[in-house]
Amino acid sequence: MNTRRKIEVFSAGCPACEETVQLVNSVACSSCEVSVLDMQDTAVAKRAKELGIRRVPAVAIDGKLADCCSGRGPDETTLRSAGLGQPLS
Protein backbone atom coordinates (compact mmCIF):
# COMPACT_ATOMS: atom_id res chain seq x y z
CA MET A 1 0.00 0.00 0.00
CA ASN A 2 1.30 3.44 -0.93
CA THR A 3 1.73 5.75 2.07
CA ARG A 4 2.65 8.82 0.02
CA ARG A 5 0.21 11.09 -1.81
CA LYS A 6 1.59 11.90 -5.29
CA ILE A 7 1.19 15.58 -6.20
CA GLU A 8 2.14 16.69 -9.72
CA VAL A 9 2.32 20.41 -10.51
CA PHE A 10 2.42 21.09 -14.26
CA SER A 11 4.22 24.36 -14.87
CA ALA A 12 5.52 26.57 -17.66
CA GLY A 13 7.68 28.57 -15.24
CA CYS A 14 5.48 31.67 -15.46
CA PRO A 15 4.55 33.82 -12.42
CA ALA A 16 1.09 32.19 -12.17
CA CYS A 17 2.71 28.75 -12.21
CA GLU A 18 5.23 29.78 -9.54
CA GLU A 19 2.37 31.02 -7.36
CA THR A 20 0.70 27.60 -7.66
CA VAL A 21 3.97 25.82 -6.82
CA GLN A 22 4.27 27.96 -3.68
CA LEU A 23 0.62 27.26 -2.75
CA VAL A 24 1.03 23.50 -3.17
CA ASN A 25 4.29 23.47 -1.18
CA SER A 26 2.72 25.51 1.64
CA VAL A 27 -0.29 23.18 1.93
CA ALA A 28 1.51 19.86 1.36
CA CYS A 29 1.95 17.56 4.34
CA SER A 30 4.81 15.22 5.17
CA SER A 31 2.95 12.43 3.30
CA CYS A 32 2.80 14.50 0.09
CA GLU A 33 5.39 13.83 -2.58
CA VAL A 34 5.37 17.02 -4.66
CA SER A 35 6.85 17.07 -8.17
CA VAL A 36 7.03 20.22 -10.28
CA LEU A 37 6.92 19.21 -13.94
CA ASP A 38 8.16 21.41 -16.79
CA MET A 39 5.76 21.48 -19.72
CA GLN A 40 8.71 22.14 -22.06
CA ASP A 41 9.69 18.48 -21.54
CA THR A 42 7.94 16.31 -24.16
CA ALA A 43 7.38 13.46 -21.69
CA VAL A 44 5.70 15.88 -19.27
CA ALA A 45 3.57 17.34 -22.07
CA LYS A 46 2.48 13.81 -23.01
CA ARG A 47 1.56 13.05 -19.38
CA ALA A 48 -0.39 16.32 -19.21
CA LYS A 49 -2.32 15.40 -22.35
CA GLU A 50 -3.19 11.98 -20.85
CA LEU A 51 -4.65 13.77 -17.81
CA GLY A 52 -6.65 16.17 -19.98
CA ILE A 53 -4.64 19.25 -19.02
CA ARG A 54 -5.35 22.09 -21.43
CA ARG A 55 -3.69 24.98 -19.56
CA VAL A 56 -1.15 25.57 -16.83
CA PRO A 57 -0.71 25.77 -13.99
CA ALA A 58 -2.44 22.50 -13.24
CA VAL A 59 -2.27 20.06 -10.34
CA ALA A 60 -2.86 16.32 -10.35
CA ILE A 61 -3.28 14.47 -7.07
CA ASP A 62 -2.75 10.71 -7.05
CA GLY A 63 -3.01 10.61 -10.84
CA LYS A 64 -6.24 12.60 -11.11
CA LEU A 65 -6.50 16.18 -12.34
CA ALA A 66 -7.81 18.33 -9.48
CA ASP A 67 -11.29 19.72 -10.25
CA CYS A 68 -10.07 23.30 -9.97
CA CYS A 69 -7.59 22.71 -12.77
CA SER A 70 -10.08 21.84 -15.47
CA GLY A 71 -11.50 25.37 -15.53
CA ARG A 72 -10.37 28.55 -13.87
CA GLY A 73 -7.15 27.45 -12.17
CA PRO A 74 -5.88 26.03 -8.88
CA ASP A 75 -7.30 27.23 -5.58
CA GLU A 76 -6.47 26.08 -2.07
CA THR A 77 -9.95 24.94 -1.02
CA THR A 78 -10.41 22.65 -4.01
CA LEU A 79 -6.88 21.27 -3.74
CA ARG A 80 -7.41 20.48 -0.06
CA SER A 81 -10.71 18.73 -0.84
CA ALA A 82 -8.85 16.63 -3.41
CA GLY A 83 -6.45 15.45 -0.71
CA LEU A 84 -3.54 17.88 -0.75
CA GLY A 85 -2.11 18.21 2.75
CA GLN A 86 -3.91 15.12 4.03
CA PRO A 87 -1.94 12.01 4.92
CA LEU A 88 -3.06 8.71 3.43
CA SER A 89 -4.56 6.39 6.01
C-alpha positions in Angstrom: 0.0 0.0 0.0 1.3 3.4 -0.9 1.7 5.7 2.1 2.6 8.8 0.0 0.2 11.1 -1.8 1.6 11.9 -5.3 1.2 15.6 -6.2 2.1 16.7 -9.7 2.3 20.4 -10.5 2.4 21.1 -14.3 4.2 24.4 -14.9 5.5 26.6 -17.7 7.7 28.6 -15.2 5.5 31.7 -15.5 4.5 33.8 -12.4 1.1 32.2 -12.2 2.7 28.7 -12.2 5.2 29.8 -9.5 2.4 31.0 -7.4 0.7 27.6 -7.7 4.0 25.8 -6.8 4.3 28.0 -3.7 0.6 27.3 -2.7 1.0 23.5 -3.2 4.3 23.5 -1.2 2.7 25.5 1.6 -0.3 23.2 1.9 1.5 19.9 1.4 2.0 17.6 4.3 4.8 15.2 5.2 3.0 12.4 3.3 2.8 14.5 0.1 5.4 13.8 -2.6 5.4 17.0 -4.7 6.9 17.1 -8.2 7.0 20.2 -10.3 6.9 19.2 -13.9 8.2 21.4 -16.8 5.8 21.5 -19.7 8.7 22.1 -22.1 9.7 18.5 -21.5 7.9 16.3 -24.2 7.4 13.5 -21.7 5.7 15.9 -19.3 3.6 17.3 -22.1 2.5 13.8 -23.0 1.6 13.0 -19.4 -0.4 16.3 -19.2 -2.3 15.4 -22.3 -3.2 12.0 -20.9 -4.6 13.8 -17.8 -6.6 16.2 -20.0 -4.6 19.3 -19.0 -5.3 22.1 -21.4 -3.7 25.0 -19.6 -1.2 25.6 -16.8 -0.7 25.8 -14.0 -2.4 22.5 -13.2 -2.3 20.1 -10.3 -2.9 16.3 -10.3 -3.3 14.5 -7.1 -2.8 10.7 -7.0 -3.0 10.6 -10.8 -6.2 12.6 -11.1 -6.5 16.2 -12.3 -7.8 18.3 -9.5 -11.3 19.7 -10.2 -10.1 23.3 -10.0 -7.6 22.7 -12.8 -10.1 21.8 -15.5 -11.5 25.4 -15.5 -10.4 28.6 -13.9 -7.1 27.5 -12.2 -5.9 26.0 -8.9 -7.3 27.2 -5.6 -6.5 26.1 -2.1 -10.0 24.9 -1.0 -10.4 22.6 -4.0 -6.9 21.3 -3.7 -7.4 20.5 -0.1 -10.7 18.7 -0.8 -8.8 16.6 -3.4 -6.5 15.4 -0.7 -3.5 17.9 -0.7 -2.1 18.2 2.7 -3.9 15.1 4.0 -1.9 12.0 4.9 -3.1 8.7 3.4 -4.6 6.4 6.0 
